[in-house]
Amino acid sequence: MLLAFVGAWMTFDGTRAAIVGDYITPSRGEYAGKLGPWSHLVELIGIPARSTAMKTAFIVIGLAHLAAAALLVVNTFWAPEWFALAASLMGLWYLPFGTAADGIALGIVLLSSLRPW
């Protein structure tokens, strides 16, 4: 389930970054020590990618993804599709992995929520 994978990674990487001080980045090559394309996007709107606020956002958005995945699995009575939709929308900025995975999850949630008239 895409929501669970994105959520697990974001929760892990955000928590690790909050504890250790930085996200997991490549250790060698031309991208060594660099964050993904998402970092440029959040910095364009004024949020430093390595700030405590961004690390907290990673954790919160990751937990929202995990909660949405769990709600879809147990099929709770209060429209888990809407929570999954919200979680998917929250992760679209996470280029490139979150954008791809959340985009697919968003499409699946939207298609599965269509009911025959």
C-alpha positions as YAML, in Angstrom:
chain: A
units: angstrom
residues:
- id: 1
  name: MET
  ca: [0.00, 0.00, 0.00]
- id: 2
  name: LEU
  ca: [1.55, 3.24, -1.19]
- id: 3
  name: LEU
  ca: [0.29, 5.36, 1.69]
- id: 4
  name: ALA
  ca: [1.96, 3.03, 4.19]
- id: 5
  name: PHE
  ca: [5.31, 3.07, 2.36]
- id: 6
  name: VAL
  ca: [5.40, 6.86, 2.05]
- id: 7
  name: GLY
  ca: [4.22, 7.24, 5.65]
- id: 8
  name: ALA
  ca: [6.76, 4.79, 7.04]
- id: 9
  name: TRP
  ca: [9.63, 6.48, 5.22]
- id: 10
  name: MET
  ca: [8.61, 10.03, 6.11]
- id: 11
  name: THR
  ca: [8.02, 9.11, 9.76]
- id: 12
  name: PHE
  ca: [11.35, 7.29, 9.95]
- id: 13
  name: ASP
  ca: [13.39, 9.93, 8.12]
- id: 14
  name: GLY
  ca: [11.75, 12.85, 9.95]
- id: 15
  name: THR
  ca: [12.20, 11.20, 13.35]
- id: 16
  name: ARG
  ca: [15.79, 10.27, 12.56]
- id: 17
  name: ALA
  ca: [16.48, 13.83, 11.37]
- id: 18
  name: ALA
  ca: [14.97, 15.25, 14.56]
- id: 19
  name: ILE
  ca: [17.14, 12.99, 16.71]
- id: 20
  name: VAL
  ca: [20.40, 12.84, 14.72]
- id: 21
  name: GLY
  ca: [20.17, 16.28, 13.16]
- id: 22
  name: ASP
  ca: [19.79, 15.54, 9.45]
- id: 23
  name: TYR
  ca: [17.88, 13.47, 6.94]
- id: 24
  name: ILE
  ca: [19.32, 10.45, 5.19]
- id: 25
  name: THR
  ca: [21.19, 11.61, 2.09]
- id: 26
  name: PRO
  ca: [23.54, 9.92, -0.38]
- id: 27
  name: SER
  ca: [27.01, 9.49, 1.07]
- id: 28
  name: ARG
  ca: [28.87, 9.45, -2.26]
- id: 29
  name: GLY
  ca: [28.59, 10.86, -5.73]
- id: 30
  name: GLU
  ca: [27.40, 14.17, -7.05]
- id: 31
  name: TYR
  ca: [24.37, 14.18, -4.72]
- id: 32
  name: ALA
  ca: [26.34, 13.42, -1.54]
- id: 33
  name: GLY
  ca: [24.82, 15.25, 1.40]
- id: 34
  name: LYS
  ca: [22.11, 16.83, -0.73]
- id: 35
  name: LEU
  ca: [18.39, 16.59, -0.11]
- id: 36
  name: GLY
  ca: [15.93, 15.72, -2.86]
- id: 37
  name: PRO
  ca: [14.11, 18.15, -5.13]
- id: 38
  name: TRP
  ca: [11.43, 18.61, -2.45]
- id: 39
  name: SER
  ca: [13.89, 20.74, -0.47]
- id: 40
  name: HIS
  ca: [13.96, 23.41, -3.19]
- id: 41
  name: LEU
  ca: [10.18, 23.48, -3.27]
- id: 42
  name: VAL
  ca: [9.75, 24.03, 0.47]
- id: 43
  name: GLU
  ca: [12.54, 26.61, 0.55]
- id: 44
  name: LEU
  ca: [10.78, 28.54, -2.23]
- id: 45
  name: ILE
  ca: [7.86, 29.09, 0.14]
- id: 46
  name: GLY
  ca: [10.17, 30.09, 2.97]
- id: 47
  name: ILE
  ca: [10.60, 26.88, 4.99]
- id: 48
  name: PRO
  ca: [14.22, 25.85, 5.52]
- id: 49
  name: ALA
  ca: [14.43, 22.17, 4.53]
- id: 50
  name: ARG
  ca: [16.60, 21.22, 7.49]
- id: 51
  name: SER
  ca: [14.60, 23.20, 10.06]
- id: 52
  name: THR
  ca: [12.86, 21.72, 13.08]
- id: 53
  name: ALA
  ca: [9.54, 22.80, 11.57]
- id: 54
  name: MET
  ca: [10.20, 20.77, 8.41]
- id: 55
  name: LYS
  ca: [11.34, 17.74, 10.39]
- id: 56
  name: THR
  ca: [8.15, 17.99, 12.44]
- id: 57
  name: ALA
  ca: [6.11, 18.29, 9.24]
- id: 58
  name: PHE
  ca: [7.78, 15.12, 7.94]
- id: 59
  name: ILE
  ca: [6.75, 13.24, 11.08]
- id: 60
  name: VAL
  ca: [3.18, 14.58, 11.13]
- id: 61
  name: ILE
  ca: [2.58, 13.95, 7.42]
- id: 62
  name: GLY
  ca: [4.16, 10.50, 7.72]
- id: 63
  name: LEU
  ca: [1.89, 9.62, 10.64]
- id: 64
  name: ALA
  ca: [-1.13, 10.89, 8.70]
- id: 65
  name: HIS
  ca: [-0.18, 8.55, 5.85]
- id: 66
  name: LEU
  ca: [0.16, 5.61, 8.23]
- id: 67
  name: ALA
  ca: [-3.17, 6.41, 9.88]
- id: 68
  name: ALA
  ca: [-4.89, 6.68, 6.48]
- id: 69
  name: ALA
  ca: [-3.44, 3.33, 5.41]
- id: 70
  name: ALA
  ca: [-4.60, 1.70, 8.66]
- id: 71
  name: LEU
  ca: [-8.08, 3.19, 8.32]
- id: 72
  name: LEU
  ca: [-8.37, 1.86, 4.79]
- id: 73
  name: VAL
  ca: [-7.29, -1.60, 5.92]
- id: 74
  name: VAL
  ca: [-9.80, -1.81, 8.77]
- id: 75
  name: ASN
  ca: [-12.44, 0.03, 6.70]
- id: 76
  name: THR
  ca: [-13.74, 2.16, 9.53]
- id: 77
  name: PHE
  ca: [-17.19, 3.62, 9.31]
- id: 78
  name: TRP
  ca: [-16.18, 7.30, 9.00]
- id: 79
  name: ALA
  ca: [-15.20, 7.54, 5.34]
- id: 80
  name: PRO
  ca: [-11.53, 6.54, 5.37]
- id: 81
  name: GLU
  ca: [-11.36, 7.53, 1.70]
- id: 82
  name: TRP
  ca: [-11.46, 11.19, 2.69]
- id: 83
  name: PHE
  ca: [-8.65, 10.77, 5.19]
- id: 84
  name: ALA
  ca: [-6.60, 8.90, 2.56]
- id: 85
  name: LEU
  ca: [-7.38, 11.66, 0.08]
- id: 86
  name: ALA
  ca: [-6.16, 14.30, 2.54]
- id: 87
  name: ALA
  ca: [-2.99, 12.34, 3.35]
- id: 88
  name: SER
  ca: [-2.23, 11.88, -0.35]
- id: 89
  name: LEU
  ca: [-2.69, 15.59, -1.00]
- id: 90
  name: MET
  ca: [-0.38, 16.42, 1.94]
- id: 91
  name: GLY
  ca: [2.44, 14.38, 0.39]
- id: 92
  name: LEU
  ca: [2.36, 15.62, -3.21]
- id: 93
  name: TRP
  ca: [5.12, 18.19, -2.51]
- id: 94
  name: TYR
  ca: [7.57, 15.43, -1.53]
- id: 95
  name: LEU
  ca: [9.37, 15.26, -4.90]
- id: 96
  name: PRO
  ca: [9.95, 12.83, -6.53]
- id: 97
  name: PHE
  ca: [9.01, 9.78, -4.46]
- id: 98
  name: GLY
  ca: [6.06, 11.20, -2.56]
- id: 99
  name: THR
  ca: [4.68, 12.94, -5.63]
- id: 100
  name: ALA
  ca: [4.65, 9.72, -7.63]
- id: 101
  name: ALA
  ca: [3.40, 7.45, -4.84]
- id: 102
  name: ASP
  ca: [0.83, 9.92, -3.51]
- id: 103
  name: GLY
  ca: [-0.32, 10.75, -7.02]
- id: 104
  name: ILE
  ca: [-0.99, 7.07, -7.70]
- id: 105
  name: ALA
  ca: [-2.62, 6.62, -4.28]
- id: 106
  name: LEU
  ca: [-4.75, 9.70, -4.91]
- id: 107
  name: GLY
  ca: [-5.95, 8.25, -8.21]
- id: 108
  name: ILE
  ca: [-6.73, 4.90, -6.60]
- id: 109
  name: VAL
  ca: [-8.64, 6.52, -3.73]
- id: 110
  name: LEU
  ca: [-10.62, 8.71, -6.11]
- id: 111
  name: LEU
  ca: [-11.46, 5.81, -8.40]
- id: 112
  name: SER
  ca: [-12.39, 3.51, -5.54]
- id: 113
  name: SER
  ca: [-14.63, 6.13, -3.95]
- id: 114
  name: LEU
  ca: [-16.76, 6.40, -7.08]
- id: 115
  name: ARG
  ca: [-20.02, 4.66, -6.45]
- id: 116
  name: PRO
  ca: [-22.47, 3.58, -9.15]
- id: 117
  name: TRP
  ca: [-25.54, 5.81, -9.23]
...
